[in-house]
Amino acid sequence: MKKLHYTISSLEPLIITQHSDDPNMYETLQYIRGTVIQGIFAQRYLKKKTADSEFTRLIVSGDCIFSNAFPLEKGKTFVPAPIALVQEKYYPEKAHNLLVSDNPPSEQTKGISSLISVESKHISPLTIRKEIRLHNQIDNSTRTADDGKLFNYQSLPAGLVFKGTITLKNDSDEKIIQKLLPSGTPIRIGRSATSEYGKVSFEWIDNIADEKSPESGQVIMTLLSDAIIYNNNGFSSLATDDLNNYLNDSKIERSISRKARIEGFLNVWKLRKPSENVFAAGSSFLLNKLPSNSSELTNLGLGERTHEGYGQVSFSVLNTTPKELEFNEWEEPRLDKPPFETPKLTKNIWKSTCLKQAKEEVMLKALGDADKTQPVISSNHLLGKLKAMVFEPEMFRDFLNQLRPTAKNHLTKSYVSNKNLVEHFKAVLSNNIKIHSPKQDVDLSQHEDELKRLYFEQYFNQLRRNNINTEKDEKR
């Protein structure tokens, strides 16, 4: 068995789509799925040969395990944050591991949504500034823009580097795999890869030795990707007893996990793959001891369909568990201002760019705030009415003051962070809550009403999307 390491550098914005029920917004993941890497090698193989028995063995049957490729920054690989790790709400530099804590933290806590890298007791987050771009829908019959029909792409910026692995069950397959995709090969991946998105460069890198863990201590198993676990009847299961069957000589003592449901699409069949229940990436499990097959699970994956990137897992053995962890906030890189007067044309271009960036920040802020709203507002009629009133922010303030008691009750019982929705909306309207960061040497005050209107429209749209997704999950 051999593990090959590679990097993928994005030369253009990148869209790695995930399932979305909104036909007007295509969202992106922050990493490259193993199925995407598997598809690259399948495509390269079929360009030179037919789908023979070797193709089936290497690409389909699992002799090659294609892992997810995660962002690489300053020599560190950033992976989904374990669900067990939380920050203190009012002291975000302090973090805790709920899986190994005997007593819950005394302060209120919140989950960590970003990708992270953990070293000793230090947690470093990675913030990727996603871009949102507006596009015209194309009429397939005329191949021209379909008037009035628009959609948004959320994408990762160019200049990112992702690191992943391909595990070979047979060492002799190394030359075959590396010949399919030599270092320096430019390829296109993701959505809209034939236009302005998806150009990347692939590089093989030297093999990296796995870090050795202490031989004794508390054992934590963390899922780096979604894991598909089958029960004795061959169906996907979310029971820890079925998960235990994959661990040799080890048992789960405690877990903090999240469940999800996945489905895929097979281009050859032009049909969806059967959906599966999964333990979501970031789920963490405290084990009574290190499984005897831990090396096999780390290299080949845990559960089913591991050759597609599912079931990536890591084991941590802690001699001493720190009671408190340190969370280091992400620092945005800054550019130095040139020492000469900026030309007028450059200023205009810069202002347009800053306005576009501010709109992207506002949309991301709105989507994030909507997802953090608890409890949710289940009345889509009320959400539609609120959205219709945001065309003029000052009139929206008056509308909030004149709401009937029933509608106002819905808003005062739902919270974003420590404010109910009426307080939150008024704080946004009065600029006490910033919905975008100030831009150096650029005055966007004349666009404030436009940006606030955009914030509220996206916020209410996301709440309605979440309601639709909840209804669909309940019907399943």
VENVEN-V371493 format. One record per residue. RES is the residue in one letter. PSI is psi in whole degrees, -180 to 180 (NA if undefined). OMEGA is omega in whole degrees, -180 to 180 (* if undefined). BURIAL is + if it has 16 or more other C-alpha atoms within 10 Angstrom, else -. Layout:
BEGIN
RES_PSI_OMEGA_BURIAL + RES_PSI_OMEGA_BURIAL
END
This chain:
BEGIN
M_137_-178_- + K_145_180_+ + K_124_178_+ + L_135_-179_+ + H_145_180_+ + Y_164_171_+ + T_151_174_+ + I_122_-180_+ + S_127_-179_+ + S_125_179_+ + L_-17_176_+ + E_165_174_+ + P_149_-170_+ + L_134_178_+ + I_108_174_+ + I_95_-168_+ + T_152_170_+ + Q_169_-176_- + H_132_178_- + S_137_178_- + D_0_179_- + D_112_-178_- + P_-11_-178_- + N_-1_-179_- + M_118_175_+ + Y_109_-176_+ + E_158_-178_+ + T_150_170_+ + L_167_179_- + Q_7_179_+ + Y_172_-179_+ + I_122_-177_+ + R_151_178_+ + G_-31_179_+ + T_-31_177_+ + V_-44_179_+ + I_-43_178_+ + Q_-42_180_+ + G_-37_178_- + I_-49_-177_+ + F_-34_176_+ + A_-44_-180_+ + Q_-43_180_- + R_-39_180_- + Y_-46_-175_+ + L_-15_175_- + K_-27_-176_- + K_-30_-176_- + K_-180_175_- + T_172_180_- + A_77_-177_- + D_-171_-177_- + S_-33_178_- + E_-40_176_- + F_-46_180_+ + T_-44_-178_- + R_-46_-174_- + L_-44_-169_+ + I_-39_-170_+ + V_-43_-170_+ + S_-15_174_- + G_14_175_+ + D_-20_174_+ + C_127_-179_+ + I_113_-177_+ + F_108_-178_+ + S_165_169_+ + N_150_176_+ + A_120_-175_+ + F_155_-179_+ + P_140_178_+ + L_123_-178_+ + E_123_179_- + K_41_176_- + G_0_-180_- + K_140_174_- + T_131_-177_+ + F_127_-175_+ + V_166_178_+ + P_137_-178_+ + A_133_174_+ + P_140_-179_+ + I_-26_-178_+ + A_-20_180_+ + L_129_179_+ + V_153_174_+ + Q_152_170_+ + E_138_-173_+ + K_-43_-175_+ + Y_-8_174_- + Y_72_-171_- + P_-12_177_- + E_-10_179_- + K_135_-180_+ + A_161_-178_+ + H_151_173_+ + N_103_-175_+ + L_-21_-176_+ + L_-32_-176_+ + V_4_180_+ + S_129_178_- + D_-34_-180_- + N_143_179_- + P_152_178_- + P_147_-179_+ + S_-24_-180_- + E_158_175_- + Q_146_-177_- + T_165_176_+ + K_155_180_- + G_164_178_- + I_116_-174_+ + S_-14_-176_- + S_168_169_- + L_147_-176_+ + I_163_169_+ + S_133_-177_+ + V_127_175_+ + E_117_-177_- + S_-118_180_- + K_16_-179_- + H_129_178_- + I_122_178_+ + S_120_179_+ + P_161_174_+ + L_122_177_+ + T_116_177_- + I_118_-180_- + R_97_179_- + K_149_179_+ + E_146_176_+ + I_125_-177_+ + R_138_-179_- + L_135_-179_- + H_152_172_- + N_139_175_- + Q_142_-177_+ + I_134_174_- + D_116_-175_- + N_-27_-178_- + S_-35_-178_- + T_-14_-177_- + R_31_175_- + T_170_-178_- + A_134_177_- + D_107_-172_- + D_132_174_- + G_-6_-179_- + K_118_-176_- + L_158_172_- + F_163_-178_- + N_141_169_+ + Y_128_169_+ + Q_128_-174_+ + S_159_172_+ + L_143_-177_+ + P_158_173_+ + A_156_178_+ + G_1_177_- + L_152_176_+ + V_132_179_+ + F_143_-179_+ + K_133_179_+ + G_-180_-179_+ + T_156_169_+ + I_117_-180_+ + T_126_-179_+ + L_128_176_+ + K_-27_179_+ + N_120_-179_- + D_-28_-177_- + S_-13_-179_- + D_-4_-175_- + E_-48_-177_+ + K_-36_-180_- + I_-46_-177_- + I_-45_-178_+ + Q_-29_178_- + K_-31_179_- + L_-35_-176_+ + L_86_-179_+ + P_158_177_- + S_143_179_- + G_2_-178_- + T_124_173_- + P_131_180_+ + I_171_179_+ + R_133_-178_+ + I_164_175_+ + G_-172_-178_+ + R_149_180_+ + S_36_-177_- + A_-9_178_+ + T_-2_-179_- + S_-117_-173_- + E_8_-178_- + Y_158_162_+ + G_2_180_+ + K_126_-179_+ + V_165_176_+ + S_133_-177_+ + F_134_180_+ + E_132_169_+ + W_141_178_+ + I_165_-179_- + D_145_178_- + N_141_-177_- + I_130_-180_- + A_138_178_- + D_142_179_- + E_141_179_- + K_133_179_- + S_158_175_- + P_155_-175_- + E_-19_-179_- + S_154_-179_- + G_-175_178_+ + Q_134_-176_+ + V_123_178_+ + I_127_175_+ + M_126_-178_+ + T_134_177_+ + L_123_177_+ + L_-14_175_+ + S_167_178_+ + D_144_-179_+ + A_132_179_+ + I_118_-178_+ + I_130_179_+ + Y_145_173_+ + N_-174_-176_- + N_-16_180_- + N_2_177_- + G_16_178_- + F_150_179_- + S_137_-172_+ + S_152_176_+ + L_22_-180_+ + A_133_179_- + T_-25_177_+ + D_-38_177_- + D_-34_176_- + L_-36_178_+ + N_-31_-178_- + N_-19_180_+ + Y_-7_-177_+ + L_117_-179_+ + N_128_175_- + D_33_-179_- + S_151_180_+ + K_150_177_+ + I_124_179_+ + E_-35_-177_- + R_148_180_- + S_149_169_+ + I_105_-171_+ + S_165_175_+ + R_138_180_- + K_152_179_- + A_177_178_- + R_133_-177_- + I_155_171_- + E_152_-178_- + G_-178_-179_- + F_131_-179_- + L_110_-175_- + N_-34_-178_- + V_-41_-179_- + W_-19_-172_- + K_36_-179_- + L_158_175_- + R_147_172_- + K_156_176_- + P_138_179_- + S_154_-177_- + E_143_168_+ + N_138_-177_+ + V_153_162_+ + F_123_-172_+ + A_154_175_+ + A_139_-177_+ + G_-14_177_+ + S_139_-175_+ + S_146_-177_+ + F_131_175_+ + L_122_-176_+ + L_155_179_+ + N_-24_174_+ + K_168_-180_+ + L_126_180_+ + P_147_179_+ + S_-20_178_- + N_26_-177_- + S_-38_180_+ + S_-42_179_- + E_-41_-180_- + L_-38_180_+ + T_-39_-176_- + N_-41_-173_+ + L_-16_178_+ + G_163_-178_+ + L_128_176_+ + G_-147_-173_+ + E_159_178_- + R_37_-178_+ + T_-24_180_+ + H_-10_177_+ + E_4_179_+ + G_-5_178_+ + Y_152_173_+ + G_20_173_+ + Q_134_-172_+ + V_151_174_+ + S_149_178_+ + F_132_176_+ + S_131_176_+ + V_114_-174_+ + L_118_175_+ + N_-49_177_- + T_132_-178_- + T_115_179_- + P_138_-179_- + K_-25_-178_- + E_137_179_- + L_158_180_+ + E_127_180_+ + F_114_-178_+ + N_114_-178_- + E_145_179_- + W_132_178_- + E_123_179_- + E_135_175_- + P_142_-177_- + R_147_178_- + L_140_179_- + D_142_179_- + K_135_179_- + P_151_-173_- + P_27_-180_- + F_165_-178_- + E_133_-179_- + T_129_178_- + P_153_-176_- + K_-43_180_- + L_-41_179_- + T_-39_179_- + K_-43_-180_- + N_-42_178_- + I_-44_-180_- + W_-40_180_- + K_-43_178_+ + S_-40_179_- + T_-44_-180_- + C_-38_179_+ + L_-42_178_+ + K_-42_179_- + Q_-40_179_+ + A_-40_178_+ + K_-40_178_+ + E_-42_178_+ + E_-41_-179_+ + V_-43_-180_+ + M_-43_179_+ + L_-39_177_+ + K_-43_-180_+ + A_-45_179_+ + L_-42_179_+ + G_-44_179_- + D_-38_179_+ + A_-41_180_+ + D_-24_180_- + K_-4_-178_- + T_123_-180_+ + Q_137_-14_- + P_161_-176_- + V_156_173_+ + I_112_-173_+ + S_-12_-177_- + S_102_177_- + N_-26_177_+ + H_-45_179_- + L_-42_179_- + L_-41_178_+ + G_-39_179_- + K_-42_179_- + L_-42_-180_+ + K_-37_-179_+ + A_-20_-176_- + M_0_-175_+ + V_6_-180_+ + F_-24_177_+ + E_104_-173_- + P_-41_-179_+ + E_-36_176_- + M_-32_178_- + F_-37_177_+ + R_-46_178_+ + D_-39_179_- + F_-40_178_- + L_-38_-179_+ + N_-25_-175_- + Q_10_180_- + L_145_175_- + R_155_-176_- + P_-39_-178_- + T_-48_-180_- + A_-39_-179_- + K_-34_178_- + N_-40_178_- + H_-42_-175_+ + L_-35_-178_+ + T_-15_179_- + K_-11_178_- + S_144_-174_+ + Y_147_164_+ + V_113_-172_+ + S_-123_-175_- + N_14_-180_- + K_139_171_- + N_169_-170_+ + L_-34_177_+ + V_-46_178_+ + E_-41_-179_+ + H_-46_-179_+ + F_-44_-179_+ + K_-34_178_+ + A_-36_176_- + V_-44_-179_+ + L_-35_-178_+ + S_6_178_- + N_15_175_- + N_-24_170_- + I_122_-179_- + K_126_-180_- + I_-5_173_+ + H_155_-178_+ + S_146_178_- + P_144_-179_- + K_134_-176_- + Q_126_175_- + D_22_178_- + V_127_180_- + D_112_180_- + L_18_-175_- + S_-33_-180_- + Q_-13_180_- + H_7_-174_- + E_-44_180_- + D_-40_179_+ + E_-42_-179_- + L_-38_177_+ + K_-40_178_+ + R_-43_178_+ + L_-41_180_+ + Y_-52_-176_+ + F_-38_179_+ + E_-46_180_+ + Q_-36_180_+ + Y_-50_-178_+ + F_-35_176_+ + N_-43_-179_+ + Q_-39_177_+ + L_-41_179_+ + R_-39_177_+ + R_-44_-180_+ + N_-38_178_+ + N_-43_-180_+ + I_-44_179_- + N_-40_179_- + T_-43_179_- + E_-40_-180_- + K_-41_179_- + D_-39_-179_- + E_-34_179_- + K_-30_179_- + R_NA_*_-
END
